[in-house]
Amino acid sequence: MNNILEFKNITKNYHTKEGEIKALDNFNLDIKKGEIISLVGPSGCGKSTLLAIISSLDKDYTGTINKKDNLKMAYMLQSDALLPWLTIYDNAILGLKINHKMTKENLEYVDYLLDLYKLKDFKNNYPKNLSGGMKQRLALIRTLAIKPDILLLDEPFCALDGQSRLLISNDVYQICKKENKTVILVTHNIEEAITFSDRVVVLTERPAKIKRIIEIDIENKTSVLERRKDKLGQKYFDIIWEDLNNEF
């Protein structure tokens, strides 16, 4: 087992005017290098809290997280969070600038991504000139530019129309598989979780615990679009749907 992340008894409490609220309760999970994990569960159960803890944005918890040394993470939010006063290109390389990684190799990689996502011809324009799907592609390029070991995705496709959502999730899946990236995806879309993931982690109502971990045994490993055609998808959907419905 080549674990890149190990969660041991992670518990998180929030302090509010009404008192203490437990968000996570003894959460335990091991994640292997190159694995794509989806977290699904009822709204407000603590999925995004987990990502904040993994990324060290939230350090107020008990339990331990074991990480490999020098692990590089990138966090992609629901909002594209683009800076409107910067050009498309300057937004794309922002993470490289902040991390002082403006090497020739990294800049060439950004050019490759801009070309792949059909934004190369817009590189001198500004975010206001882009459609919603194009903005999300740019946010993805900025996230991938620093070449993270682990990609944290918090509902990154939810603001897109159906066609753009499928196409961009397929692009992300193919890049992550090609480059052996480890991915943790938070999503409310069951079909997306199944077609995008190696394992789906179903969480309970708050305080979140793991209700079930489902190994997604779909043969095709190259394309979300092809994985959607697999007959096993309906079986997995029914299992997850029943688990989630029992939480309400």
C-alpha positions in Angstrom: 0.0 0.0 0.0 1.5 3.3 -1.1 -0.6 5.8 1.0 0.0 9.4 0.2 -2.5 10.6 2.9 -3.7 8.9 6.1 -6.5 10.4 8.3 -6.5 9.1 11.9 -9.5 9.9 14.1 -10.1 13.4 12.8 -12.7 15.2 14.9 -13.8 18.8 14.3 -15.9 21.0 16.6 -17.3 24.4 15.8 -18.1 26.9 18.6 -21.2 29.0 18.0 -23.5 31.2 20.0 -25.8 28.3 20.4 -23.0 26.1 21.7 -20.6 23.5 20.3 -21.3 21.7 17.0 -19.5 18.6 16.0 -18.8 18.6 12.3 -16.5 15.5 12.0 -16.4 12.6 14.3 -13.4 10.2 14.3 -12.9 10.3 10.5 -10.4 7.6 9.3 -9.3 7.2 5.7 -6.2 6.1 3.8 -5.6 7.4 0.3 -3.1 5.9 -2.2 -0.9 7.9 -4.6 -2.7 8.4 -7.9 -6.1 7.6 -6.5 -9.2 9.7 -7.2 -11.6 9.8 -4.3 -15.0 11.4 -4.2 -16.7 12.5 -1.1 -20.6 12.5 -1.2 -23.0 13.2 1.6 -25.9 15.4 2.8 -25.5 19.1 2.5 -23.6 20.6 5.5 -22.2 17.3 6.7 -18.6 18.4 6.6 -17.2 17.6 3.1 -15.7 21.0 2.5 -14.5 21.1 6.1 -12.4 18.0 5.3 -10.8 19.8 2.4 -10.0 22.8 4.5 -8.3 20.5 7.1 -6.4 18.6 4.4 -5.1 21.8 2.9 -4.1 23.2 6.4 -6.6 26.1 6.0 -8.2 24.8 9.1 -5.9 23.6 11.8 -8.4 23.6 14.7 -9.1 19.8 15.0 -8.1 16.8 16.9 -6.6 13.6 15.4 -3.7 13.3 13.0 -3.1 13.5 9.2 0.0 11.7 8.0 1.4 13.2 4.7 4.4 12.4 2.6 7.2 14.9 3.0 7.1 18.0 0.7 3.6 17.2 -0.5 2.3 19.9 -2.8 -1.4 20.6 -2.8 -3.7 22.8 -4.9 -7.3 23.7 -4.0 -9.9 24.5 -6.6 -13.1 26.1 -5.2 -16.6 26.4 -6.6 -15.9 30.0 -7.5 -13.3 30.6 -10.2 -11.8 33.3 -8.0 -10.1 35.0 -11.0 -8.6 38.5 -10.5 -10.5 40.7 -13.0 -7.6 43.2 -13.3 -5.2 40.5 -14.5 -5.1 39.1 -18.1 -6.0 35.5 -18.8 -2.3 34.7 -18.9 -1.4 36.5 -15.7 -4.2 34.7 -13.9 -2.9 31.4 -15.2 0.6 32.0 -13.9 -0.5 33.6 -10.6 0.3 30.5 -8.5 3.7 30.2 -10.1 4.5 33.8 -9.2 3.3 33.4 -5.6 5.4 30.2 -5.2 8.4 31.7 -7.1 8.3 28.9 -9.7 8.5 30.9 -12.9 10.8 28.5 -14.6 10.9 28.0 -18.4 9.6 24.5 -18.0 6.6 25.6 -15.9 5.7 28.5 -18.2 5.8 26.1 -21.2 3.4 23.9 -19.3 1.0 26.8 -18.8 1.2 27.5 -22.6 0.4 23.8 -23.2 -2.6 24.0 -20.8 -3.9 27.2 -22.4 -3.7 25.5 -25.8 -5.3 22.3 -24.5 -8.2 24.2 -23.1 -8.6 26.5 -26.1 -7.7 29.7 -24.2 -4.4 30.4 -26.0 -6.0 33.0 -28.4 -7.5 34.8 -25.3 -4.4 35.0 -23.2 -4.2 38.8 -23.5 -7.9 39.3 -22.7 -9.5 39.7 -19.3 -11.8 37.4 -17.4 -14.8 39.5 -18.2 -14.4 38.5 -21.8 -14.8 34.8 -21.0 -17.9 32.6 -20.7 -18.5 30.7 -17.5 -17.0 27.5 -18.8 -13.9 29.3 -20.0 -13.5 31.0 -16.6 -13.6 27.6 -15.0 -11.0 26.2 -17.4 -8.8 29.1 -16.6 -9.2 28.4 -12.9 -8.2 24.8 -13.5 -5.1 25.8 -15.5 -4.0 28.1 -12.6 -4.5 25.1 -10.2 -2.6 22.6 -12.4 0.2 25.1 -13.3 2.0 24.5 -10.0 2.0 20.7 -10.7 0.4 19.6 -7.3 0.8 16.1 -5.9 -2.8 16.3 -4.6 -5.7 18.2 -6.2 -8.5 19.2 -3.9 -11.7 19.9 -5.9 -14.7 21.5 -4.1 -17.7 21.3 -6.4 -15.5 22.7 -9.2 -17.9 22.0 -12.1 -21.3 22.9 -10.4 -21.6 26.3 -12.0 -21.2 25.0 -15.5 -24.0 23.9 -18.0 -24.4 20.2 -18.5 -22.2 19.9 -21.6 -19.4 22.0 -20.3 -19.5 20.1 -17.0 -19.0 16.8 -18.8 -16.3 18.0 -21.1 -14.2 19.8 -18.4 -14.6 17.0 -15.9 -13.4 14.6 -18.6 -10.4 16.8 -19.3 -9.5 17.0 -15.6 -9.9 13.2 -15.2 -7.7 12.5 -18.2 -4.9 14.9 -17.1 -5.0 13.5 -13.5 -4.8 9.9 -14.7 -2.1 10.6 -17.2 0.1 12.4 -14.7 -0.8 10.1 -11.8 -2.3 12.9 -9.7 -4.1 12.2 -6.4 -7.5 13.8 -6.3 -10.1 14.4 -3.6 -13.4 15.6 -5.1 -16.4 17.0 -3.2 -19.5 16.7 -5.2 -23.3 16.4 -4.8 -23.6 14.8 -8.2 -23.7 11.0 -7.8 -23.1 10.2 -11.4 -20.1 12.5 -11.4 -18.7 10.8 -8.3 -19.1 7.3 -10.0 -17.6 8.2 -13.4 -14.8 10.4 -12.0 -13.6 8.2 -9.1 -11.7 5.0 -8.1 -13.6 5.1 -4.8 -16.6 6.9 -3.5 -16.8 7.8 0.2 -20.4 8.2 1.4 -20.7 10.3 4.5 -23.4 10.4 7.1 -25.3 13.5 8.3 -23.3 15.8 10.6 -21.2 14.9 12.5 -19.8 13.2 9.4 -18.6 9.7 9.7 -17.9 7.3 6.8 -21.1 5.3 6.1 -19.7 3.3 3.2 -16.7 3.2 0.8 -17.5 1.9 -2.6 -14.8 0.6 -5.0 -15.7 1.7 -8.5 -14.9 -1.3 -10.6 -15.4 0.2 -14.1 -12.9 -1.2 -16.6 -12.4 1.9 -18.7 -9.8 4.1 -17.0 -9.2 6.7 -19.7 -12.4 8.8 -20.1 -15.3 10.0 -18.0 -17.4 10.1 -21.2 -16.8 6.4 -21.8 -17.2 5.4 -18.1 -20.7 6.9 -18.2 -21.7 4.1 -20.6 -20.7 1.2 -18.3 -23.7 -0.8 -17.1 -22.3 -1.1 -13.6 -22.9 2.7 -13.2 -26.6 2.1 -12.3 -25.7 -0.4 -9.6 -23.4 2.0 -8.0 -25.9 4.8 -8.3 -28.6 2.8 -6.6 -26.3 1.9 -3.7 -25.2 5.5 -3.1 -28.7 6.9 -3.6 -30.1 4.5 -1.0 -27.4 5.4 1.5 -28.0 9.1 1.1 -31.8 8.8 1.2 -31.5 7.0 4.5 -29.7 10.0 5.9 -32.8 12.3 5.5 
